[in-house]
């Protein structure tokens, strides 16, 4: 049964993790987001209650 031979599967596991840990993170962190986050004020905006016309 080939599943019991760890030689090829261990190499696949190592190369997969190397790809995930070395190659992909710089590609993801290299993106520049067009909108910088702005700080929101701490005071809550004034909301008015609605008057619903119940018919």
C-alpha positions as CSV (number, residue, x, y, z in Angstrom):
1,X,0.0,0.0,0.0
2,X,1.6,3.3,-1.0
3,X,0.0,5.2,1.8
4,X,2.3,3.5,4.3
5,X,5.5,4.7,2.6
6,X,6.2,8.1,4.2
7,X,9.0,9.1,1.8
8,X,7.1,10.9,-1.0
9,X,4.3,12.2,1.2
10,X,6.7,13.8,3.7
11,X,8.4,15.7,0.9
12,X,5.1,16.9,-0.4
13,X,4.1,18.0,3.1
14,X,7.4,19.9,3.6
15,X,7.2,21.6,0.2
16,X,3.6,22.6,0.8
17,X,4.4,24.1,4.2
18,X,7.4,25.9,2.7
19,X,5.1,27.4,0.1
20,X,2.6,28.5,2.6
21,X,5.1,30.0,5.0
22,X,7.7,31.5,2.7
23,X,6.2,32.3,-0.7
24,X,2.6,33.2,-0.1
25,X,2.8,35.7,2.9
26,X,5.0,38.3,1.1
27,X,2.6,38.2,-1.8
28,X,-0.4,38.8,0.5
29,X,1.3,41.5,2.6
30,X,2.6,43.3,-0.5
31,X,-0.9,44.5,-1.5
32,X,-1.6,48.2,-1.0
33,X,-5.1,49.0,0.0
34,X,-6.5,52.1,-1.7
35,X,-8.4,53.4,1.3
36,X,-6.6,54.2,4.5
37,X,-8.8,53.6,7.6
38,X,-9.9,56.8,9.2
39,X,-10.4,57.2,12.9
40,X,-14.0,57.5,14.0
41,X,-15.1,60.0,16.6
42,X,-16.0,58.7,20.0
43,X,-19.3,60.6,20.2
44,X,-22.3,58.7,18.9
45,X,-24.3,60.4,16.1
46,X,-27.7,61.7,17.0
47,X,-30.4,59.5,15.7
48,X,-34.0,60.6,15.5
49,X,-36.9,58.2,16.1
50,X,-39.2,57.5,13.2
51,X,-42.9,58.1,13.3
52,X,-44.5,55.2,11.6
53,X,-47.9,55.7,10.0
54,X,-49.8,52.6,11.2
55,X,-52.7,52.0,8.9
